[in-house]
């Protein structure tokens, strides 16, 4: 078992809080936020209009399986509410690829994107789709956090879903600081150790991971051994140096200190390069889309987040964050960004062109700009 540095409980809590705050808001909202181009839209961030419920998602996927378009099965572990997490397999090619989305329950537009991608790849027999299905085995988990999305529960403040965390009323360590004791942030508990049950923040081999959704994704990874892992999320509203709204941000693994501790610096460097090539394909996929304005995501080196954990395990790994919380007026454009980048990446992996993707695209990517709060004060 490769050893990891133990993080004292108090320090680990503070580090994880900082990571969540950075991921959710980036820098603090400015007192006088810059004007944005365009000047909106702003909407009800928790509006579920146009997004499938838990039951609707399963029903839609079941119909696709009945038609022979996909294989559908539950993830290896259920949620804490005893709900199955849908896992979709498309194609039977020799190269495994895995996409996951909606790890944070209130970041649900990307689940719509993955449903669109599933329909696109599985729904027709055009030459591009056939090539993908013959070259790849594509596994897509369109909604990891089924409880945080629409579980029939309330937190200790009386608020109900959708919310960021899973649901775990028994948690005592690593959860209270996430927000009112709802549960765990799934995307902080992916094991990069020997087993899915290993807690990323405890030194040595253990069985202290208490996040079933994260363990389920790692178990799937063990079964599939994907060459590529993509994780779709939402972020808030940010602007670039010209005041244009940023519609998405992208990032690859960067846990270089952990890789050094594990003695895999050289291997991890190659994984970073492979991940950057995948990210380059995704960026180029929407380069001509006028509504897409993509920057680099200013991420941490936290080893237990999916992007880093699966990179440390050897998969090329990409995080794609899309602007969320905008209601339905422009949600279609945001959703399309995810499905388009996913589809073009599958095509590039299927034909092998991703292996030579232009890295200058990554070298020239702009940093994400300032966070902008809703000017309506809502």
C-alpha positions, -999 to 999 in steps of 0.1 A, spaced: 0 0 0 14 34 -9 14 57 21 -2 91 22 3 120 45 -22 121 73 -42 154 76 -51 162 112 -89 164 116 -90 201 123 -65 211 96 -82 187 71 -115 203 78 -101 238 72 -84 227 40 -115 211 26 -136 241 35 -112 263 16 -114 240 -14 -152 241 -14 -153 278 -10 -129 282 -39 -148 258 -60 -182 273 -53 -173 310 -55 -137 314 -67 -127 348 -53 -152 367 -31 -178 387 -50 -166 422 -55 -183 451 -37 -189 467 -71 -191 438 -95 -181 446 -131 -207 450 -157 -210 418 -178 -214 411 -215 -241 400 -219 -258 415 -188 -274 382 -179 -295 361 -179 -300 356 -142 -326 330 -131 -337 307 -103 -307 286 -98 -328 258 -83 -354 256 -110 -357 220 -122 -377 229 -153 -364 208 -182 -343 185 -160 -354 149 -155 -364 138 -120 -349 107 -106 -378 86 -117 -380 103 -152 -343 97 -157 -346 60 -149 -377 57 -171 -360 73 -201 -329 52 -198 -350 21 -194 -367 28 -227 -334 32 -244 -322 -1 -230 -355 -18 -241 -347 -6 -276 -312 -22 -274 -295 12 -277 -277 11 -243 -270 -12 -214 -284 2 -181 -275 -10 -146 -273 5 -111 -239 15 -97 -222 -9 -74 -234 9 -43 -267 27 -35 -271 61 -20 -277 66 17 -315 68 9 -313 34 -8 -316 48 -43 -298 33 -73 -274 54 -93 -279 49 -131 -249 37 -151 -252 37 -189 -229 17 -212 -228 24 -249 -207 4 -274 -184 -26 -269 -151 -14 -282 -117 -21 -267 -110 14 -253 -129 22 -221 -140 58 -215 -160 71 -184 -180 103 -180 -196 113 -147 -218 144 -139 -239 160 -112 -217 150 -82 -231 181 -66 -268 178 -63 -275 214 -72 -254 213 -103 -280 195 -124 -279 210 -159 -249 188 -167 -271 157 -161 -293 170 -189 -262 173 -210 -252 137 -204 -287 125 -212 -285 144 -245 -251 129 -251 -264 94 -244 -293 99 -269 -269 113 -295 -243 84 -293 -268 56 -289 -298 69 -308 -287 68 -344 -266 46 -366 -247 73 -385 -210 66 -394 -196 87 -365 -218 70 -339 -209 36 -353 -172 45 -351 -175 55 -315 -195 24 -305 -171 1 -323 -139 17 -309 -150 26 -274 -169 12 -245 -185 44 -232 -197 45 -196 -218 75 -185 -231 82 -151 -255 112 -158 -263 118 -121 -240 107 -93 -257 125 -65 -292 113 -67 -301 122 -31 -287 157 -32 -306 164 -64 -341 155 -54 -341 133 -23 -371 138 -1 -352 150 29 -345 183 48 -313 195 65 -313 207 101 -323 242 89 -355 229 72 -342 233 37 -347 206 11 -329 195 -21 -314 203 -45 -282 209 -25 -245 203 -30 -239 174 -7 -252 139 -5 -274 130 24 -259 115 55 -276 124 88 -251 102 108 -219 119 98 -198 135 125 -164 141 109 -159 158 76 -195 169 71 -206 196 96 -185 222 79 -199 214 45 -232 232 53 -255 225 82 -247 188 85 -264 176 54 -238 151 44 -205 149 25 -193 167 -6 -189 136 -29 -162 152 -49 -138 152 -20 -138 115 -12 -126 96 -43 -100 70 -32 -67 70 -50 -55 42 -28 -57 4 -31 -95 2 -25 -126 23 -30 -132 22 8 -100 40 15 -104 76 29 -82 100 9 -73 120 40 -61 92 63 -26 78 60 -22 42 50 -47 15 41 -81 19 58 -119 14 53 -129 48 66 -145 62 35 -182 69 43 -193 83 10 -211 56 -10 -214 76 -42 -177 83 -43 -169 46 -35 -193 35 -63 -175 57 -89 -141 43 -78 -155 7 -79 -167 14 -115 -133 28 -123 -117 -4 -110 -140 -25 -132 -135 -4 -163 -99 9 -161 -108 38 -184 -81 55 -204 -101 87 -199 -123 101 -171 -143 133 -175 -162 150 -147 -188 177 -155 -198 204 -129 -213 239 -126 -196 270 -114 -208 305 -106 -207 335 -129 -173 349 -138 -161 374 -163 -129 377 -184 -107 407 -188 -131 421 -214 -161 418 -191 -175 389 -211 -193 362 -191 -173 330 -188 -195 301 -197 -172 273 -187 -138 265 -172 -116 234 -177 -88 218 -158 -66 186 -157 -49 168 -127 -24 188 -108 -18 169 -75 20 168 -82 30 168 -45 9 137 -38 23 121 -70 58 127 -56 49 112 -23 36 81 -41 67 79 -62 49 83 -95 60 117 -106 71 106 -141 39 86 -147 18 115 -134 35 140 -157 25 118 -187 -11 116 -173 -12 154 -171 -1 157 -208 -27 131 -219 -53 150 -199 -43 183 -214 -47 168 -249 -82 157 -240 -89 192 -227 -75 207 -260 -100 186 -280 -129 199 -258 -118 235 -261 -115 233 -299 -149 216 -301 -166 249 -291 -141 273 -304 -165 285 -331 -195 286 -309 -202 323 -302 -219 316 -268 -189 295 -255 -162 314 -235 -140 289 -218 -111 296 -194 -88 276 -171 -103 265 -138 -82 277 -108 -83 245 -90 -66 231 -59 -43 201 -56 -68 182 -33 -60 146 -41 -95 132 -33 -113 151 -59 -122 131 -90 -100 150 -114 -69 143 -93 -78 109 -78 -83 92 -112 -53 110 -126 -32 96 -98 -46 62 -106 -34 66 -142 -64 78 -162 -63 110 -183 -87 131 -164 -106 164 -172 -128 186 -151 -153 208 -170 -172 234 -151 -201 252 -168 -219 284 -157 -248 273 -136 -276 289 -115 -291 308 -145 -325 293 -148 -338 281 -182 -334 311 -205 -299 302 -216 -296 268 -200 -299 252 -234 -267 269 -246 -248 258 -214 -261 223 -217 -251 221 -253 -215 231 -244 -212 200 -223 -228 176 -248 -208 190 -277 -174 188 -259 -182 153 -248 -192 141 -282 -162 156 -300 -139 141 -273 -154 106 -279 -149 110 -316 -112 120 -311 -106 91 -287 -123 67 -311 -101 77 -341 -70 82 -320 -66 119 -329 -67 130 -293 -32 116 -288 -18 143 -309 -41 172 -300 -25 206 -301 -11 215 -267 -7 252 -276 -44 255 -270 -37 246 -234 -7 268 -231 -27 298 -244 -58 293 -223 -68 323 -202 -72 323 -165 -107 326 -151 -116 361 -141 -136 378 -113 -167 363 -97 -199 383 -102 -229 379 -80 -264 383 -92 -269 421 -95 -306 417 -84 -293 408 -50 -312 375 -49 
